[in-house]
Amino acid sequence: MTDPLRDLIESSDLAGLVRRVERLAREGDWDGIVALRDRCREAVERGKQVWAPAEYAEYRLALDAPAGHAAAVVADGKGRYGQGPLWEVAASTHTFDDLDPHLEAPTVRALVAHERAIRGEDVSGADIDPSILPVPLGLEPWEPAYPVAVYGPDRADFPEAEGTPLTWTDLGEPAERETDEGPADALLELVRPWWEDSSGHAEAVQVRGDALGAIRALGPRRVRIAQVPPDEALAAMVWAGASGGAHGRRRGTPVGRVNAWWAAAELLGYDEVPADLGGFGEELAALRWFRWDPGDRVGGWALHLAVEDPDDGVAWALTAVDMR
């Protein structure tokens, strides 16, 4: 008897295998997709280059299958070649209550719970190890509504929050750089995949002076800039911290939120997130936050941020770009 799936695999018909996954998904044949995934994996061990359809099969299971099938492919290390981590894909289309009974790994449970909380689901009753993601499970009143990843069968979108319009400003003399750059390092951590796993570059600086002097210390003489509320700056930091840039591995919105909170705590001189979260928000609002742009961005990923502490007379600036 003929075996159409075997023929597709042995001929390395990648387009045909992807079309078969799409047809099985339309039909709701999730076991059929699992079988296709498994046979592609076996063929990869024999040297066939059919790993991409296997990855796509897992992506469609995470995206569209019932919670049991979706949770089965959500694990650390899975979805290496996907557009985003499979736990984020599954959490974009399933509730935590549906996925929870099928999730065994504590790290994955925490990531899914935080993702669902960011998307507005009440997960306050979830039994999550707080040390895995050391930020509150629910959003604080002073946090923005973070834009979330939108996954579809053949594409993914990672929208940015709406920003304050920028206006051109001439910068003066550069401020004096300081050697204690702990907060600057925390800002760089937001975009580490852009320059470590992709083709981008980033630089951050701490200076004695104001935000404009910090930006000037990075090199630009004229920029587009606007002072922004802290929630807008936080949204930009979370968006950057969640992404992988052009070629790096996407980390997911909950991880971006952790990195943004850590950077904010460092800017305020904390070694960790303080217990008084309301006071933490007030302290963030006391800083002066700026979005800026050198004016030469052409697509890709970019984060240009500056912060100043008017009480201590210190400021920080970050420039990060990763092109497609």
C-alpha positions as CSV (number, residue, x, y, z in Angstrom):
1,M,0.0,0.0,0.0
2,T,1.2,3.5,-0.7
3,D,2.1,5.7,2.2
4,P,1.8,9.4,1.2
5,L,3.4,10.6,4.4
6,R,6.4,8.4,3.8
7,D,6.7,9.6,0.2
8,L,6.7,13.3,1.4
9,I,9.3,12.6,4.0
10,E,11.6,10.5,1.8
11,S,11.5,13.1,-1.0
12,S,12.1,15.9,1.6
13,D,9.0,17.7,0.3
14,L,9.0,20.4,2.9
15,A,6.1,22.4,1.3
16,G,4.0,19.2,1.0
17,L,4.6,18.3,4.7
18,V,3.6,21.8,5.8
19,R,0.5,21.6,3.7
20,R,-0.3,18.3,5.3
21,V,0.0,19.8,8.8
22,E,-2.3,22.6,7.7
23,R,-4.9,20.2,6.4
24,L,-4.7,18.0,9.5
25,A,-5.2,21.2,11.7
26,R,-8.2,22.2,9.7
27,E,-9.7,18.7,10.2
28,G,-8.8,18.8,13.9
29,D,-6.7,15.6,13.6
30,W,-4.2,16.4,16.3
31,D,-3.1,12.8,16.7
32,G,-2.3,12.9,13.0
33,I,-0.1,15.9,13.5
34,V,1.7,14.2,16.4
35,A,2.4,11.2,14.2
36,L,3.7,13.4,11.4
37,R,6.0,15.2,13.9
38,D,7.3,11.9,15.2
39,R,8.0,10.4,11.8
40,C,9.8,13.6,10.7
41,R,12.0,13.5,13.8
42,E,12.9,9.8,13.1
43,A,13.8,10.8,9.5
44,V,16.0,13.6,10.8
45,E,18.0,11.0,12.7
46,R,18.5,9.3,9.4
47,G,19.8,12.5,7.8
48,K,16.7,13.8,6.2
49,Q,16.3,17.6,6.4
50,V,12.7,17.6,7.5
51,W,13.1,19.3,11.0
52,A,11.2,22.4,9.9
53,P,7.9,20.6,9.3
54,A,8.3,18.8,12.6
55,E,8.8,22.2,14.3
56,Y,5.8,23.6,12.5
57,A,3.7,20.6,13.6
58,E,4.5,21.4,17.2
59,Y,3.8,25.1,16.7
60,R,0.3,24.3,15.3
61,L,-0.3,21.9,18.2
62,A,0.6,24.7,20.7
63,L,-1.5,27.2,18.8
64,D,-4.6,25.4,17.9
65,A,-4.9,22.0,19.5
66,P,-6.9,21.3,22.7
67,A,-5.1,22.0,25.9
68,G,-3.8,18.5,26.5
69,H,-2.1,18.3,23.1
70,A,-0.9,21.9,23.4
71,A,0.7,21.4,26.8
72,A,2.4,18.2,25.6
73,V,4.7,20.3,23.3
74,V,5.3,23.1,25.8
75,A,8.5,22.3,27.5
76,D,12.0,23.9,28.0
77,G,14.0,23.6,24.8
78,K,11.0,22.9,22.5
79,G,10.2,25.1,19.6
80,R,13.8,26.1,19.0
81,Y,13.1,27.2,15.4
82,G,9.6,28.7,16.0
83,Q,8.7,32.4,15.9
84,G,8.4,32.4,19.7
85,P,8.6,30.1,22.7
86,L,5.9,27.4,22.5
87,W,4.7,28.2,26.1
88,E,3.9,31.7,24.9
89,V,2.2,30.4,21.7
90,A,0.0,28.1,23.8
91,A,-0.7,30.8,26.4
92,S,-1.9,33.1,23.6
93,T,-4.8,30.9,22.7
94,H,-5.5,28.8,25.9
95,T,-6.4,29.8,29.4
96,F,-4.2,29.0,32.4
97,D,-7.0,26.9,33.9
98,D,-7.2,24.8,30.8
99,L,-3.4,24.3,30.5
100,D,-2.5,23.9,34.2
101,P,-3.6,20.3,34.7
102,H,-1.3,19.3,31.8
103,L,1.8,21.3,32.8
104,E,4.4,19.5,34.9
105,A,7.5,21.7,34.8
106,P,7.4,24.5,37.4
107,T,9.2,26.9,35.2
108,V,6.8,26.4,32.3
109,R,3.8,26.7,34.7
110,A,5.2,30.0,36.0
111,L,5.8,31.4,32.5
112,V,2.3,30.5,31.3
113,A,0.7,31.9,34.4
114,H,2.5,35.2,34.0
115,E,1.7,35.4,30.3
116,R,-2.0,34.8,31.0
117,A,-1.9,37.5,33.8
118,I,-0.4,40.0,31.4
119,R,-3.2,39.1,29.0
120,G,-5.8,39.9,31.6
121,E,-6.7,36.5,33.1
122,D,-7.1,36.3,36.9
123,V,-4.5,33.7,38.0
124,S,-4.2,35.0,41.5
125,G,-5.1,31.6,42.9
126,A,-2.4,29.7,41.0
127,D,0.2,27.9,43.0
128,I,3.4,29.3,41.4
129,D,6.9,29.3,42.7
130,P,7.6,33.1,43.1
131,S,11.4,32.6,42.8
132,I,11.1,31.6,39.1
133,L,9.9,35.0,38.0
134,P,10.6,37.4,40.9
135,V,7.9,40.0,40.0
136,P,4.3,40.1,41.0
137,L,2.0,37.6,39.2
138,G,-0.5,40.4,38.5
139,L,0.1,43.8,37.0
140,E,0.6,46.7,39.4
141,P,-1.8,49.7,39.1
142,W,1.1,51.9,37.8
143,E,2.1,49.4,35.1
144,P,0.8,49.8,31.5
145,A,-1.2,47.3,29.6
146,Y,1.7,45.6,27.8
147,P,1.2,44.8,24.1
148,V,1.3,41.0,23.7
149,A,2.5,38.7,20.9
150,V,-0.1,37.7,18.3
151,Y,0.4,34.3,16.8
152,G,-1.3,32.9,13.7
153,P,-0.9,29.8,11.5
154,D,1.7,31.4,9.2
155,R,2.9,34.5,11.0
156,A,3.5,36.3,14.3
157,D,3.3,39.9,15.3
158,F,5.0,41.6,18.2
159,P,3.4,45.0,18.4
160,E,5.0,48.0,20.2
161,A,3.0,50.3,22.4
162,E,1.9,53.7,21.1
163,G,4.6,56.3,21.9
164,T,4.8,60.0,22.5
165,P,5.7,62.0,19.3
166,L,9.4,63.0,19.2
167,T,10.8,66.4,18.3
168,W,14.3,67.3,17.1
169,T,16.7,68.7,19.7
170,D,20.3,69.8,19.4
171,L,22.5,68.4,22.2
172,G,25.1,70.3,24.1
173,E,28.4,68.9,25.5
174,P,28.6,65.3,26.5
175,A,28.4,64.7,30.3
176,E,31.2,63.0,32.2
177,R,31.0,59.2,32.1
178,E,31.0,57.4,35.4
179,T,32.7,54.0,36.0
180,D,29.9,52.6,38.2
181,E,27.6,51.3,35.5
182,G,25.5,48.7,37.2
183,P,22.3,50.2,36.0
184,A,23.7,50.6,32.5
185,D,24.5,46.9,32.5
186,A,20.9,46.2,33.5
187,L,19.7,48.3,30.6
188,L,22.0,46.4,28.2
189,E,20.5,43.1,29.5
190,L,17.2,44.1,28.0
191,V,18.6,43.7,24.5
192,R,21.3,41.1,25.1
193,P,19.9,38.7,22.4
194,W,20.1,41.6,19.8
195,W,23.9,41.8,20.1
196,E,24.8,38.3,21.5
197,D,22.7,36.1,19.3
198,S,21.9,38.4,16.4
199,S,23.6,41.1,14.3
200,G,22.7,44.2,16.3
201,H,24.7,46.4,18.6
202,A,24.0,48.2,21.9
203,E,25.7,50.7,24.2
204,A,24.7,52.1,27.5
205,V,26.3,54.8,29.6
206,Q,26.0,56.3,33.1
207,V,27.0,60.0,33.5
208,R,27.1,62.7,36.1
209,G,24.6,65.1,34.6
210,D,21.2,65.0,32.8
211,A,19.6,62.8,30.2
212,L,20.6,65.0,27.3
213,G,24.3,64.9,28.4
214,A,24.0,61.1,28.7
215,I,22.7,60.8,25.1
216,R,25.4,63.1,23.9
217,A,28.0,60.9,25.6
218,L,26.9,58.1,23.2
219,G,27.9,60.2,20.2
220,P,24.8,61.9,18.7
221,R,24.8,65.7,18.4
222,R,21.1,66.0,17.3
223,V,18.3,63.7,18.1
224,R,14.5,63.4,18.2
225,I,13.4,63.2,21.8
226,A,10.5,63.4,24.2
227,Q,10.0,63.1,27.9
228,V,7.6,60.3,28.6
229,P,5.7,58.9,31.5
230,P,7.3,56.0,33.3
231,D,4.6,53.5,32.1
232,E,5.5,54.3,28.5
233,A,9.2,53.7,29.2
234,L,8.4,50.5,31.0
235,A,6.3,49.2,28.1
236,A,9.2,49.9,25.7
237,M,11.6,48.1,28.0
238,V,9.4,45.1,28.3
239,W,8.9,44.9,24.5
240,A,12.6,45.0,24.0
241,G,13.3,42.5,26.8
242,A,10.8,40.1,25.4
243,S,12.2,40.0,21.9
244,G,15.2,38.3,20.3
245,G,15.8,40.9,17.7
246,A,16.3,39.9,14.1
247,H,17.9,36.5,14.6
248,G,18.0,35.8,18.4
249,R,15.6,33.6,20.3
250,R,12.5,35.5,21.5
251,R,12.3,35.3,25.3
252,G,8.6,36.1,25.8
253,T,6.8,39.0,27.5
254,P,7.0,37.7,31.1
255,V,10.8,37.5,30.8
256,G,10.9,41.0,29.3
257,R,8.8,42.2,32.2
258,V,11.3,40.6,34.7
259,N,14.2,42.3,32.9
260,A,12.5,45.6,32.8
261,W,11.7,45.5,36.6
262,W,15.3,44.5,37.3
263,A,16.6,47.4,35.3
264,A,14.2,49.8,37.0
265,A,15.3,48.5,40.4
266,E,18.9,49.0,39.5
267,L,18.2,52.6,38.4
268,L,16.8,53.3,41.8
269,G,19.7,51.7,43.6
270,Y,18.0,48.4,44.7
271,D,19.6,45.0,44.6
272,E,16.2,43.4,44.1
273,V,12.6,44.5,43.7
274,P,11.5,46.2,47.0
275,A,8.7,44.8,49.0
276,D,6.8,48.1,49.0
277,L,5.5,47.9,45.4
278,G,3.4,51.1,45.7
279,G,6.5,53.0,46.8
280,F,8.5,51.5,44.0
281,G,6.0,52.9,41.5
282,E,6.2,56.3,43.1
283,E,10.0,56.2,42.9
284,L,9.9,55.3,39.2
285,A,7.6,58.3,38.6
286,A,10.1,60.6,40.3
287,L,12.7,59.8,37.7
288,R,12.7,61.6,34.4
289,W,12.2,59.2,31.4
290,F,13.0,60.0,27.8
291,R,12.5,58.2,24.5
292,W,14.8,59.4,21.8
293,D,15.8,58.5,18.2
294,P,18.9,59.4,16.2
295,G,16.6,59.8,13.2
296,D,18.3,57.2,11.0
297,R,16.2,54.1,11.9
298,V,15.1,52.1,8.9
299,G,13.1,49.1,10.0
300,G,14.3,46.4,12.4
301,W,14.4,46.6,16.2
302,A,15.4,49.7,18.1
303,L,15.4,50.9,21.7
304,H,16.7,54.4,22.6
305,L,16.1,55.3,26.2
306,A,17.4,57.9,28.6
307,V,16.7,58.3,32.3
308,E,17.8,60.9,34.8
309,D,17.6,61.1,38.6
310,P,17.2,64.9,39.3
311,D,17.9,64.4,43.0
312,D,21.2,62.6,42.6
313,G,22.3,64.4,39.4
314,V,23.0,61.2,37.6
315,A,21.6,59.9,34.2
316,W,21.8,56.9,31.9
317,A,21.3,56.4,28.2
318,L,20.8,53.3,26.1
319,T,21.1,52.9,22.3
320,A,20.3,49.5,20.8
321,V,19.6,48.6,17.2
322,D,19.2,45.3,15.3
323,M,18.3,45.3,11.7
324,R,16.5,42.7,9.7
